[in-house]
Amino acid sequence: MAIPPEYRLAALEKMPDLKAVLIEKPMGKNGQAFLDTCEQRNIRVYVNFWRRAVPQLQELAAGRLELLIGKPQAVFATYGNGLFNNGSHLIDFIRMLLGEVRTI
């Protein structure tokens, strides 16, 4: 659902048989209402982390990154535009390339 957040609830109403939805971030002001509606209707919600679909990044995640730089010992990431804006994309990208976070 690549439409502005304020139109998503109305779009749901036009799709009575929807089973799942892929949405873009951010969720917007009515994000909780959108999620509540999806839960009531038993609609699975997936957030689009676009980096997972890029072949070159998939190649890095499949082992090429370690071949290029070796095994990472620690990772430091900073993002200044708010976790709820696009920070989750940074976190997901790190997880994609390096695996699950072990400690913070």
Steps between C-alpha positions, in 0.01 A plus 500: 500500500717781366265785584522779758414384854188716524333303217571147623190449717274602212689264270441212744126564484509455122663156531263282703678172418855617572713236676835681529646841429853625438536860613763767471630692800422726674173379650378858553265651757230238449742209502352344812147522357626333182660218699192461720277472193731242346501299823119507521477378140779245543717670234872431525708818483855503365728803491700549181872494571605564141869418548411130536393496133824643355706218340836662582404533867367143505842391369674688782267341755568153356869520595668745266523769770709274721724414204555871435557629853539195724284406796367811677584519870272791582258727319413859584210669324355845540188644346377851561152514352308303760449128550132522404581678174752278324726375777343155475642477146852549637445238770355252251787558257757430772310184596484396135876536451629384837228293667303552816609755757667324794552790741432869513 
